[in-house]
Amino acid sequence: MKVRISFLVMMAFLFIKLPLAVWAAPNDGIYIGGEVKKYYALIEFMNEDSLKKTSEMNTAGLKNVYLYQDGYIASALDILYKDGLSNAQEEYHNGFLNDLYIRVDGSSYSPEGQKAGEKKLEDEAGNEYLISGEEGVIDHITIVNDDSINIDEVLNSEASTTSISAPIKINFGNEGGSENKVSIKTSFHEQPDKVLLIDKETNVKKWTPFINDENTNETTFYLNESTTILPIKNKVESTFSTASLKEYDKAFNILKNENLNLKVELSYFKNNKLAEIWDGSDGLPELFYEVKKSDNPKQVLWSKEIDYKDMLIQENFPESGAYIIEIKEKDYWFDDSVWEQEVFIENESVLFSDSEIQEMAQTYAPILLRHKEEEYYPVSLKYIFNDTLEENKLGNIQFTTIFGGVKVPFEDLGKFMPYNGHSESLMDMKSSNVTGEKSLSNLTGSAEESVVYYSYLERGDQFYINYHFLYPFDPKTGNSTDPSTFGHNFDRESVSLVFNKDTKKPTRLVYGAHMEGQPIHLATPGLFNDQEWSSGRVSVPFDQNLPKYHSHPILAMAKGAHALYPVSGNYQVYGISSEPAGITSLEDFESALSNLLLPEEMDIRSNRNYKLLSMNLNNLTSNLDLEDELSYNSFLTFSGEWVDVKGPANAKFPPFTAREKHITEWTALCTSNSDPDECAHSWEWNNIPELAADITNDVEQYFDEHYSIYQGPQDDTLFEIPSGLIHTKILELGGNDKVKLHDTAIEDTVLIKQANSYDMHLVTMPSNVNTAGKSVEQIINYSKAIVTIKDYFKEETAKIENIEYSNNTFWDIHNGVLTIASDTYFVGINKWSSFNESLIVDGKNILN
């Protein structure tokens, strides 16, 4: 495999900032590490001994070759893996570096001698791109794997004067194509109305989404298989003419999606708009749609004609899963693909009700162990897209569509994305003007606004609960004000619990971290690999070894990248880029624990509890109600690419990732016959650093000693008075700060409890006492019988001010002020877990 990359271009993509003193070298140059340990200035590297130095690079190994510019360093290997090809050549252009290239094996070469008639380009994966044809309308074409590699630089020296013609033939190296899309940028004398892909028989395969840049007269689109491109309307015999998609038109409006039944209105094509977008010379076109499974897009399951009167698609699907609906225009010569969108169909559970699924999700909801320097919190879709927030006035977002580029103001995305989710559309953040202070990088969220989503899937003899963590921005190794070169807008991370259908118990937890093909290992000083995997996921048995508190797994979250791992530590990606996750040193233990995020059911002093929301994958529609937080799930009907990253591998959001579309295969364990990039690595507990094991044990012990967890009331009973006292059943109404009485005996007995505290007072009040405005201590003075449940660690009583007494039925705590300096721990009996079996009455434990 050959990779052509200019050192000058590579230096423009350096991402780790270090002090100048570390290198004690000129401001730019090449450092060869490993066994060589030599530093060369760029101009020195270009002298007659450069071949010798190239040989030194080969000796050292490419991972030990570093590029240095303006105080930034990066490994050449890291840049190659991350497709670090930049358009910065104009900024750093020095002329004499134009013809210097390096292969992965360390040897240098000049790309002279290419044939002018057949332009050949090869990417890192070995895919070849052949560009040929007669003179036509194209000035030049650029293959874009990251930003731009101009054809003038990667082809022969005469390419700058050679007119590349249309049609364009692009041939991928392997017959099956590439999983990752390759971005194609083409300059035209005149911009196209649409971009058409042609098969070997010269039939139109599809209209592909594209963007026209009016400033540069360039058109950008994406491919993942060999094809010929006809970018100009008059090159094909089609009655379809041009129209620009208005920002708020609704091309694919999902009205209903439940119990395997789908109803879609093709709103854009209604109301005589067919006459507007077709020229009408041959009458209105005949439209029909095909249904295919997402994992087998070449096999048509069935097709139906579309009635012009209602322009509806109504289907009853045979089973759950991801499907493709492709709308086509029937033509005498060939059928044009007009629109293609993925839809996620999920039947209601045959095992559990929605409330039971919710309770199960709460029971196993994970604890998030965040790094002490982590800025970002998982947030809700409403937080990201709330159009009333000032910070969401972020400028326009550029989308690729089959009608060309569409720019939508960020605060108006709710009027566009749920209704125009073409499967090959891209939220093109590189072309958008969301930059600077008004950027998604500033949407860091907060502990109070934290949200974790869950989704439920049933497949075969297993069912799954996925926990999804959504972020507006991923700074990688940087931060919100200075993100890494490879930082990007939008990020989604997740873990999957695998359950046995018969036992209804979890068997494994599968962690997702990074993409397939990216080697990851947990680092120990002095050891290169403790254990390594490259599949982007790792499976851990749900047993006594799994870090957890009761039923809640403890996840270590990587700083910046937000990847999720089984234990804390420093993880290496590609063997170069370091990701500290969770708690990385025992010295940081106490400070890092203040950065926890816990499920709603856990009460702690810092009140860092996230809200758990369902993704409702069994009822995912385009309907958006700005006042309803769950209806923001409608953004998830956008089946195009959300994450516009450096390189060709842009990413989609749930439910159109492999985790949801192929959950059984995605969570499958690796075997001796498996492709290690296509299965879940089995975690090895006997092969982790000692420090990671120590931190894991300390975290679990800390939870056991400091925190308590509410497992949920049974039969509406929160607390029962032991025999010998007045018997009263009491129910706390969640976070509403209310206590309701049941089966009141003799006189009114009330449990006073403030949310997020387990310091409680059980008092029996005469009915004629007015308690409005009284403190807890004052109320106790009026009481006949008192049971005080003290703070477990310190004899400090919670003070709840401004309490009002309401008709012997409710205690409403208004403007409640709770002051507790120490950790709190519930001391109680009966329906609670982790009890210390004691109840203090007049200073004595009445249970002993």
C-alpha positions in Angstrom: 0.0 0.0 0.0 1.4 3.4 -1.0 0.5 6.6 0.6 1.6 9.9 -1.1 1.8 12.7 1.4 4.0 15.8 1.4 5.9 16.5 4.6 4.8 20.1 4.2 1.1 19.1 4.1 1.6 16.7 7.0 3.1 19.4 9.2 0.0 21.5 8.8 -1.9 18.9 10.7 0.0 18.8 13.9 -2.1 18.6 17.0 -0.1 18.2 20.3 1.3 21.4 21.7 4.5 21.1 23.7 6.9 23.7 25.1 9.7 24.7 22.7 12.3 23.7 25.3 11.3 20.0 24.9 12.8 19.9 21.4 15.5 22.6 21.7 15.3 22.8 17.9 14.4 25.2 15.1 10.8 26.2 14.6 10.1 23.5 12.0 11.7 20.3 11.0 11.7 16.5 11.2 12.6 14.5 14.3 13.6 10.8 13.9 13.2 9.0 17.2 13.5 5.3 18.0 17.1 4.1 17.7 18.1 7.1 15.6 17.2 10.1 17.7 18.2 12.8 15.3 16.6 16.1 14.4 16.7 17.8 11.0 15.5 21.2 9.9 13.4 21.1 6.8 16.0 22.8 4.6 18.7 20.4 5.9 16.5 17.5 5.2 16.3 18.6 1.5 20.1 18.4 0.9 21.9 15.7 -0.9 22.0 13.4 2.1 18.2 13.2 2.3 18.1 9.6 1.1 20.4 8.6 4.0 18.0 10.3 6.4 15.1 8.6 4.8 16.9 5.3 5.5 17.2 6.4 9.1 13.4 7.0 9.2 12.9 3.4 7.9 15.2 2.1 10.6 13.4 4.0 13.3 10.0 3.0 12.1 7.4 5.5 10.9 5.8 5.7 14.3 9.0 7.3 15.6 9.1 10.0 12.9 7.7 13.3 14.2 6.9 16.5 12.4 7.4 19.8 14.2 6.0 23.2 13.3 5.3 26.4 15.4 5.5 24.6 18.7 3.3 21.7 17.6 4.4 18.1 17.1 2.7 15.0 15.8 3.7 11.5 14.7 3.8 11.0 11.0 2.1 7.6 11.5 -0.7 9.2 13.5 -1.4 11.7 10.7 -1.3 9.0 8.1 -3.8 6.9 10.0 -6.1 9.9 10.5 -6.0 10.9 6.9 -4.1 14.1 7.8 -4.2 15.6 4.3 -4.9 19.3 4.6 -5.6 22.2 2.3 -3.0 24.1 4.2 -0.5 23.8 1.4 -1.4 27.3 0.2 -0.7 28.7 3.7 2.7 26.9 4.0 3.7 26.7 0.4 7.4 26.8 -0.1 7.9 25.6 -3.6 10.9 23.3 -3.1 8.8 20.8 -1.2 6.3 20.1 -4.0 7.9 16.9 -5.2 8.8 15.3 -1.9 6.6 12.3 -1.0 7.0 9.5 1.4 5.6 6.0 1.4 4.5 4.1 4.5 7.7 2.0 4.3 9.7 5.3 4.8 11.1 5.6 1.3 10.7 8.8 -0.7 9.8 9.2 -4.3 8.6 11.6 -7.0 5.2 10.9 -8.7 6.5 11.7 -12.2 5.7 9.4 -15.1 1.9 9.1 -14.8 0.0 8.7 -18.1 -1.8 11.9 -19.1 -4.7 9.9 -20.7 -5.6 7.9 -17.6 -5.3 9.8 -14.4 -4.7 7.3 -11.6 -4.9 8.0 -7.8 -4.5 5.5 -5.0 -5.7 6.1 -1.4 -4.5 4.5 1.9 -6.9 1.5 1.5 -5.5 0.7 -1.9 -8.5 2.0 -3.8 -7.7 3.2 -7.2 -9.5 6.2 -8.8 -9.4 6.3 -12.6 -10.4 9.6 -14.2 -10.9 9.5 -18.0 -13.1 10.7 -20.8 -13.4 13.2 -23.7 -13.1 16.9 -23.4 -16.1 18.3 -21.5 -17.4 20.7 -19.0 -15.0 19.9 -16.1 -12.0 22.0 -15.4 -10.4 19.7 -12.8 -11.4 17.1 -10.2 -10.2 16.8 -6.6 -10.3 13.5 -4.6 -11.0 14.6 -1.1 -10.2 12.2 1.7 -9.8 14.9 4.3 -9.9 18.4 3.0 -8.3 18.6 -0.4 -5.5 16.9 -2.4 -5.4 18.9 -5.5 -5.0 16.9 -8.7 -2.1 19.2 -9.7 -0.1 17.9 -6.8 -0.9 14.2 -6.9 -0.8 13.6 -10.7 1.9 14.4 -13.1 3.5 17.8 -13.5 1.4 18.5 -16.7 -1.9 18.0 -14.8 -2.4 21.7 -14.2 -2.9 22.3 -17.9 -4.9 19.1 -18.6 -8.6 19.4 -18.8 -10.2 16.5 -17.0 -13.5 15.7 -18.8 -17.0 14.5 -18.1 -18.2 11.8 -17.7 -15.9 10.8 -14.9 -15.1 7.2 -14.2 -14.1 6.4 -10.6 -13.0 2.8 -10.0 -12.6 1.5 -6.4 -9.9 -1.1 -5.9 -12.2 -3.9 -4.6 -15.4 -5.1 -6.2 -17.5 -4.5 -3.1 -16.6 -0.9 -2.7 -15.6 0.8 0.5 -17.4 1.1 3.8 -16.1 4.7 4.1 -17.3 7.3 1.7 -14.8 9.2 -0.5 -15.6 12.8 -1.0 -15.2 14.1 -4.6 -14.8 17.8 -5.4 -15.1 18.9 -9.0 -14.8 22.4 -10.6 -17.3 23.1 -13.4 -17.6 25.8 -16.0 -21.2 25.8 -15.0 -22.6 24.3 -11.8 -24.8 21.2 -12.2 -28.5 21.0 -11.4 -28.0 17.4 -10.1 -25.3 14.7 -10.0 -26.2 11.4 -11.5 -24.4 8.1 -11.0 -24.4 5.7 -14.0 -24.0 1.9 -13.9 -22.1 -0.2 -16.3 -25.1 -0.3 -18.7 -25.2 3.5 -18.6 -28.5 3.4 -16.7 -29.0 6.0 -14.1 -28.4 4.5 -10.6 -29.4 7.4 -8.4 -29.3 11.1 -7.9 -26.7 11.6 -5.3 -26.6 14.4 -2.7 -24.2 17.2 -3.5 -23.2 20.8 -2.6 -22.5 23.6 -5.0 -20.1 26.3 -3.7 -21.0 29.5 -5.5 -17.8 31.2 -4.4 -15.4 28.6 -5.9 -17.7 27.1 -8.6 -17.0 23.7 -7.1 -19.4 20.8 -6.5 -18.8 18.2 -3.8 -20.4 14.8 -3.5 -19.6 11.4 -1.9 -19.0 7.8 -3.2 -18.4 4.4 -1.6 -18.4 2.3 -4.8 -17.2 2.4 -8.3 -19.3 4.5 -10.7 -19.4 6.9 -13.6 -20.6 10.4 -12.9 -22.8 12.5 -15.2 -22.9 15.8 -13.5 -24.8 17.9 -16.1 -28.5 17.6 -16.9 -28.3 17.4 -20.7 -26.0 14.3 -20.5 -29.0 12.0 -19.8 -32.5 11.5 -21.1 -34.6 12.4 -18.1 -37.7 14.5 -17.7 -36.6 15.6 -14.3 -35.5 19.2 -14.3 -34.1 21.3 -11.5 -35.5 22.9 -8.3 -33.9 24.1 -5.2 -35.1 22.4 -2.0 -36.6 25.2 0.1 -35.3 25.2 3.7 -38.5 24.2 5.3 -40.1 21.9 2.7 -40.8 18.3 4.0 -39.6 15.7 1.5 -40.1 12.7 3.8 -42.5 13.3 6.7 -42.9 10.3 8.9 -46.4 10.6 10.4 -46.6 7.2 12.1 -44.1 4.5 13.1 -45.4 1.9 15.6 -46.0 -1.8 15.9 -44.3 -2.4 12.5 -46.7 0.1 10.8 -45.2 3.1 8.9 -46.9 6.0 7.3 -45.0 8.7 5.4 -46.2 11.7 3.6 -44.1 12.9 0.7 -45.1 16.5 1.5 -42.6 18.2 -0.9 -44.1 16.5 -3.9 -47.7 17.4 -3.0 -49.8 20.4 -3.8 -48.9 20.6 -7.5 -45.2 20.7 -6.8 -44.7 17.8 -9.2 -45.4 20.3 -12.0 -42.8 22.6 -10.6 -39.9 20.1 -10.4 -40.7 18.2 -13.6 -40.8 20.1 -16.8 -44.2 18.6 -17.7 -43.5 18.1 -21.4 -44.4 14.4 -21.1 -46.9 14.8 -18.4 -46.4 14.0 -14.7 -43.8 11.2 -14.0 -44.8 7.8 -12.6 -43.4 7.5 -9.1 -43.0 4.3 -7.2 -41.0 3.1 -4.2 -38.8 0.1 -3.3 -38.3 -1.4 0.1 -35.0 -3.0 1.0 -33.2 -4.0 4.2 -30.3 -1.7 5.1 -27.9 -4.7 5.4 -28.8 -5.9 1.9 -29.5 -2.7 -0.2 -29.3 -4.5 -3.5 -32.2 -6.9 -2.8 -35.6 -5.3 -3.3 -38.1 -6.9 -0.9 -41.2 -5.3 -2.6 -42.2 -2.2 -4.6 -45.4 -0.2 -4.9 -46.7 2.7 -7.0 -47.3 6.1 -5.4 -50.8 7.6 -5.7 -50.5 11.3 -6.7 -53.7 12.2 -4.8 -52.3 11.6 -1.3 -48.5 11.1 -1.9 -48.4 8.6 1.0 -46.3 5.6 1.8 -48.1 3.1 4.1 -46.4 -0.2 4.9 -46.7 -3.0 7.4 -43.2 -4.5 7.9 -42.6 -8.2 8.6 -40.0 -7.7 11.4 -38.0 -5.1 13.3 -34.9 -3.6 11.8 -33.5 -0.8 9.6 -35.0 -0.5 6.1 -34.3 1.6 3.0 -37.2 3.2 1.2 -36.1 4.4 -2.3 -38.5 6.6 -4.4 -38.0 6.3 -8.1 -39.3 7.8 -11.3 -40.4 5.3 -13.9 -38.9 6.0 -17.3 -39.0 4.4 -20.7 -35.2 3.9 -20.8 -34.3 3.6 -17.1 -35.7 4.4 -13.7 -34.2 7.4 -11.8 -33.7 7.3 -8.1 -35.4 10.4 -6.6 -35.1 9.9 -2.9 -33.6 7.3 -0.5 -34.0 7.3 3.2 -33.4 4.8 6.0 -36.2 4.2 8.5 -35.9 2.3 11.8 -38.8 -0.1 12.5 -39.1 -1.6 16.0 -42.0 -3.7 17.1 -43.4 -3.3 20.6 -41.8 -5.7 23.1 -43.4 -9.2 23.5 -41.7 -9.6 26.9 -42.3 -6.4 28.8 -44.5 -3.3 29.0 -42.9 0.1 28.4 -43.0 0.8 32.1 -41.2 -2.4 32.8 -38.5 -1.6 30.2 -38.1 1.8 31.8 -37.8 0.2 35.3 -35.2 -2.2 33.9 -33.2 0.6 32.3 -33.2 2.5 35.6 -32.1 -0.6 37.5 -29.0 -1.0 35.3 -28.4 2.6 34.5 -24.6 3.2 34.5 -22.5 5.4 36.7 -20.2 7.7 34.7 -16.7 8.2 36.1 -15.6 11.4 34.3 -12.0 12.6 34.1 -11.3 15.5 36.5 -10.5 17.8 33.5 -13.5 16.8 31.4 -15.7 19.8 30.4 -18.5 18.1 28.5 -21.7 16.4 29.9 -24.0 14.1 28.0 -27.1 16.2 27.1 -30.5 15.9 25.5 -31.5 16.6 21.9 -33.6 19.4 23.3 -30.5 21.0 24.9 -28.6 20.8 21.6 -31.4 22.1 19.3 -33.5 24.3 21.6 -34.2 27.3 19.3 -35.0 29.6 22.2 -31.5 29.5 23.7 -29.2 32.4 22.8 -26.2 30.1 22.5 -28.1 28.2 19.8 -28.0 31.2 17.5 -25.0 29.7 15.8 -25.3 30.5 12.1 -26.2 28.3 9.1 -25.6 24.6 8.7 -24.8 23.4 5.2 -26.5 20.1 4.1 -25.9 18.1 1.0 -29.1 17.1 -0.7 -30.1 15.7 -4.1 -31.1 19.3 -5.0 -27.7 20.7 -4.1 -26.5 22.4 -0.9 -29.1 23.8 1.5 -28.2 26.2 4.3 -30.4 26.1 7.4 -30.0 28.4 10.4 -29.0 26.3 13.4 -32.0 27.3 15.4 -34.3 26.2 12.5 -32.8 22.6 12.2 -36.0 21.2 13.9 -37.9 22.4 10.8 -35.6 20.7 8.4 -33.8 17.6 9.8 -36.9 15.5 10.9 -38.4 15.9 7.4 -35.4 15.7 5.0 -33.3 12.7 6.2 -32.0 11.4 2.9 -29.6 8.5 3.8 -26.7 10.1 1.9 -27.2 13.6 3.1 -24.4 15.1 5.2 -24.5 17.8 7.8 -21.5 19.5 6.2 -19.9 21.4 9.1 -16.7 22.2 7.1 -18.9 24.3 4.7 -21.0 25.8 7.5 -20.3 29.1 9.3 -20.6 27.7 12.8 -17.2 28.8 14.0 -15.4 30.9 16.6 -17.2 31.9 19.8 -20.6 31.0 18.3 -19.7 27.3 18.0 -21.0 24.0 19.2 -17.8 23.6 21.1 -19.2 26.1 23.6 -22.3 23.8 24.3 -20.6 21.9 27.2 -23.8 21.2 29.1 -23.8 20.9 32.9 -24.4 18.4 35.6 -27.9 19.7 36.2 -28.8 19.4 32.5 -27.2 15.9 32.0 -29.3 13.4 30.1 -28.6 9.7 29.2 -30.8 8.0 26.7 -31.7 4.3 26.6 -33.1 2.1 23.8 -34.5 -1.4 23.9 -34.2 -4.1 21.2 -35.4 -7.7 21.0 -33.5 -10.0 18.7 -33.6 -13.9 18.7 -33.0 -15.4 22.1 -31.6 -12.1 23.5 -32.8 -8.6 24.3 -30.7 -5.5 24.7 -30.7 -2.2 26.5 -28.4 0.4 25.0 -27.4 3.5 26.9 -26.6 6.5 24.6 -24.5 9.5 25.5 -24.9 12.5 23.1 -22.6 15.5 23.0 -22.7 18.7 20.9 -18.9 18.6 20.4 -15.9 16.2 20.6 -12.6 18.1 21.2 -10.5 14.9 21.2 -7.2 15.7 23.0 -8.1 19.4 23.2 -10.7 21.4 25.0 -13.7 23.7 24.3 -11.5 26.7 23.6 -8.7 24.9 21.9 -10.0 21.7 20.4 -7.7 19.2 18.6 -7.3 19.3 14.9 -9.4 16.2 14.8 -12.2 17.6 17.0 -15.6 17.6 15.5 -19.2 18.7 16.0 -21.6 16.2 17.4 -20.6 13.0 19.2 -22.4 9.8 20.3 -21.1 7.1 22.6 -22.9 4.1 23.9 -22.8 0.8 25.8 -25.0 -2.2 25.3 -26.3 -4.6 28.0 -27.0 -8.1 26.6 -29.8 -10.0 28.3 -30.8 -13.7 28.2 -34.5 -13.9 27.3 -35.1 -16.9 29.5 -33.5 -15.6 32.7 -34.2 -11.9 32.1 -30.8 -11.2 33.5 -27.8 -9.4 31.8 -25.0 -11.6 30.7 -22.5 -9.1 29.2 -21.8 -5.4 28.8 -20.4 -4.2 25.5 -18.5 -0.9 25.5 -18.1 1.1 22.3 -14.9 3.2 21.8 -13.8 4.6 18.4 -14.1 3.0 15.0 -13.3 -0.4 13.6 -9.7 -0.7 12.5 -8.3 1.6 15.1 -6.0 -0.3 17.4 -6.5 0.5 21.1 -4.7 -0.7 24.2 -4.6 0.1 27.9 -1.1 1.5 28.6 1.3 0.8 31.4 4.6 2.6 31.8 7.3 0.2 30.5 4.9 -2.1 28.7 3.6 -1.4 25.2 0.4 -3.5 25.3 -1.5 -4.9 28.2 -4.3 -6.0 25.9 -5.2 -4.6 22.5 -8.2 -4.6 20.3 -9.2 -2.9 17.0 -12.9 -3.6 16.6 -14.1 -0.4 18.4 -15.8 -2.5 21.1 -15.0 -4.7 24.0 -17.2 -7.2 25.9 -17.2 -7.7 29.7 -19.2 -10.5 31.4 -21.8 -9.0 33.8 -20.5 -10.8 36.9 -18.7 -10.0 40.1 -15.6 -8.7 38.2 -17.5 -6.0 36.4 -17.0 -2.6 38.1 -20.4 -1.7 39.5 -22.3 -0.5 42.5 -25.2 -2.9 43.1 -26.7 -3.4 39.6 -25.2 -0.1 38.1 -22.0 -0.6 36.0 -19.3 2.0 36.5 -18.0 3.4 33.2 -14.7 5.2 32.7 -15.1 8.0 30.3 -12.2 9.3 28.2 -11.4 13.0 28.5 -12.4 14.9 25.4 -13.1 11.9 23.2 -15.9 10.6 25.5 -15.1 7.0 24.7 -16.2 4.5 27.3 -14.0 1.9 28.9 -14.3 -0.9 31.5 -11.6 0.5 33.9 -9.9 3.8 34.5 -6.5 4.4 33.0 -4.5 5.8 30.0 -5.7 4.3 26.7 -3.5 4.5 23.6 -5.2 4.8 20.2 -3.0 3.8 17.2 -0.2 3.4 19.9 0.2 7.2 19.7 -2.7 9.3 20.8 -3.3 9.1 24.6 -6.8 9.1 26.2 -6.9 9.4 29.9 -10.2 7.9 31.1 -11.9 8.0 34.5 -9.4 8.4 37.4 -5.8 8.0 36.2 -3.9 8.4 39.5 -4.6 7.6 43.2 -3.6 11.2 44.0 -6.5 12.5 42.0 -9.0 10.1 43.6 -11.0 12.6 45.8 -11.1 15.4 43.2 -12.1 13.1 40.4 -14.9 11.6 42.4 -16.5 15.1 42.5 -16.9 14.7 38.7 -19.2 11.7 38.9 -22.5 11.4 37.1 -25.1 9.0 38.6 -28.5 7.7 37.9 -31.5 9.6 39.3 -32.1 6.9 41.9 -28.8 7.7 43.7 -28.6 10.5 46.2 -25.2 12.2 46.8 -24.1 15.5 48.2 -23.1 17.1 45.0 -26.4 16.4 43.3 -24.8 15.2 40.1 -27.6 13.0 38.8 -28.5 12.6 35.1 -31.9 12.2 33.7 -32.7 9.0 31.9 -34.8 9.3 28.8 -36.1 6.8 26.3 -35.2 7.1 22.6 -38.6 5.5 21.8 -37.3 3.6 18.8 -40.6 1.8 18.5 -42.3 5.2 17.9 -39.8 7.3 16.0 -41.6 9.9 13.8 -41.0 13.4 12.3 -43.4 15.1 14.7 -41.6 17.7 16.7 -43.3 19.6 19.6 -40.8 22.2 21.0 -42.4 21.9 24.4 -42.1 18.1 24.7 -38.6 16.9 25.5 -39.2 13.4 24.2 -40.5 14.6 20.8 -37.0 15.9 20.1 -36.3 12.3 19.3 -37.7 13.2 15.9 -34.2 14.5 15.0 -33.2 10.9 15.0 -35.2 10.2 11.9 -32.5 12.1 9.9 -30.7 9.1 8.4 -27.9 11.0 6.8 -24.5 11.8 8.4 -24.3 14.0 11.5 -20.7 13.8 12.3 -18.5 15.5 9.8 -15.0 14.4 10.8 -11.5 14.7 9.3 -11.2 12.0 6.7 -13.9 10.1 4.8 -15.4 8.2 7.6 -18.3 10.5 8.6 -20.7 9.0 11.1 -24.4 8.7 11.6 -26.4 9.0 14.9 -28.6 6.3 16.5 -30.6 4.4 15.3 -28.6 4.2 12.1 -25.3 3.0 13.6 -24.2 -0.6 13.4 -25.0 -1.0 17.1 -28.8 -0.5 16.5 -29.0 -1.8 12.9 -27.0 -5.0 13.6 -27.1 -5.4 17.3 -26.6 -9.2 17.3 -23.6 -9.1 15.1 -22.2 -5.9 16.7 -22.2 -7.5 20.2 -21.0 -10.9 19.0 -17.8 -12.1 20.7 -14.6 -12.8 18.7 -13.8 -16.4 17.9 -10.8 -18.0 16.2 -12.4 -17.5 12.8 -13.5 -14.0 13.3 -12.2 -10.9 11.7 -10.8 -9.0 14.8 -12.1 -5.7 13.4 -15.7 -7.1 13.2 -16.4 -8.6 16.6 -16.3 -7.7 20.3 -13.0 -8.2 22.0 -13.3 -10.3 25.2 -11.9 -8.3 28.1 -9.1 -9.9 30.1 -9.2 -9.1 33.8 -5.8 -10.8 34.3 -4.2 -8.5 31.8 -4.8 -5.0 33.1 -2.3 -2.6 34.8 -2.1 -2.9 38.6 -2.9 0.8 38.9 -6.2 0.3 37.0 -7.1 -2.6 39.2 -6.4 -0.7 42.4 -8.4 2.3 41.2 -11.3 0.1 40.3 -11.3 -1.5 43.7 -11.0 1.8 45.5 -14.0 3.2 43.5 -16.2 0.3 44.4 -15.2 0.5 48.0 -15.9 4.3 48.0 -19.4 3.7 46.8 -20.1 1.0 49.4 -19.0 3.3 52.2 -20.4 6.6 51.1 -23.5 6.2 49.0 -26.8 4.6 49.2 -29.2 3.6 46.4 -33.0 3.6 46.4 -34.2 0.4 44.7 -37.8 1.7 44.3 -40.9 1.4 46.5 -42.9 -1.8 46.6 -46.6 -1.7 47.1 -46.4 2.1 47.5 -44.4 1.6 50.7 -41.3 3.7 51.2 -40.9 3.2 54.9 -42.6 1.2 57.7 -42.6 2.1 61.3 -41.4 -1.0 63.3 -43.9 -2.6 65.7 -44.3 -0.8 68.9 -44.6 2.6 67.3 -47.5 4.1 65.4 -47.9 2.1 62.2 -48.0 4.4 59.2 -47.2 3.8 55.5 -45.6 6.7 53.7 -44.8 7.3 50.0 -42.3 9.9 48.8 -43.3 11.5 45.5 -40.0 11.5 43.8 -38.3 14.9 43.2 -41.5 16.9 43.9 -40.4 17.3 47.6 -43.7 15.9 48.8 -44.6 13.2 51.3 -48.0 11.5 51.1 -49.7 9.7 54.0 -51.4 6.3 53.8 -53.4 4.4 56.4 -53.0 7.2 59.0 -53.4 5.8 62.5 -54.5 7.7 65.7 -52.8 11.0 64.7 -51.1 12.4 61.7 -47.6 10.9 61.3 -45.3 12.6 58.8 -41.9 11.7 57.4 -40.1 14.9 56.6 -37.5 14.4 53.9 -35.8 16.8 51.5 -34.8 15.4 48.0 -31.1 14.4 47.8 -30.8 13.9 51.5 -31.4 10.8 53.7 -31.5 12.9 56.9 -35.2 12.3 57.9 -37.5 13.2 60.8 -40.6 11.1 61.5 -43.0 13.2 63.6 -46.5 12.7 64.9 -48.3 16.0 64.9 -51.5 17.2 66.8 -54.0 18.3 64.2 -54.4 21.7 65.6 -50.7 22.8 65.3 -49.9 25.4 62.6 -46.5 24.5 61.2 -46.3 27.1 58.4 -42.8 28.7 58.4 -41.5 26.5 61.1 -38.1 24.8 60.9 -37.7 21.0 61.5 -36.5 21.7 65.0 -39.5 23.9 65.8 -41.9 21.2 64.4 -40.2 18.6 66.6 -40.9 20.6 69.7 -44.6 20.4 68.9 -44.5 16.7 68.4 -45.8 14.0 70.7 -43.7 11.1 69.5 -40.4 11.7 67.6 -38.2 9.3 65.6 -35.2 11.1 64.1 -33.1 9.4 61.5 -29.8 11.1 61.8 -27.0 11.6 59.2 -24.9 8.4 59.4 -21.5 10.1 59.5 -22.1 13.2 61.6 -24.7 14.3 64.1 -25.8 17.2 61.9 -29.5 17.6 61.4 -30.8 18.8 58.0 -32.6 22.1 58.3 -35.6 22.5 56.0 -37.0 26.0 56.2 -40.4 27.4 55.2 -42.5 24.2 55.6 -46.2 24.5 55.1 -48.8 22.0 56.5 -51.6 21.2 54.1 -54.8 19.5 55.2 -53.3 16.5 57.0 -52.4 14.9 53.6 -49.3 16.5 52.1 -46.2 18.3 53.3 -45.2 20.8 50.6 -41.7 22.1 51.0 -41.4 25.5 49.3 -38.1 27.2 48.8 -36.6 24.4 50.9 -33.1 25.0 52.1 -31.0 21.9 52.9 -27.7 22.2 54.6 -25.5 19.1 55.1 -21.8 19.3 55.2 -21.0 15.6 55.2 -21.8 12.6 53.0 -25.3 11.3 53.7 -26.3 7.7 54.1 -29.8 6.4 54.7 -30.2 4.5 58.0 -33.5 2.6 57.8 -35.2 -0.7 57.4 -37.5 -2.8 55.2 -37.8 -1.6 51.6 -34.3 -0.1 51.2 -31.0 -1.7 50.3 -27.6 -1.4 52.0 -29.3 -0.7 55.4 -27.5 -0.2 58.6 -30.0 -1.9 60.9 -30.6 0.9 63.3 -33.4 3.4 64.1 -32.6 6.1 66.7 -35.3 7.1 69.2 -34.2 9.4 72.0 -30.6 8.5 71.3 -31.2 4.7 71.5 -31.3 2.1 68.7 -34.7 0.6 69.1 -33.9 -2.3 66.7 -31.3 -3.8 68.9 
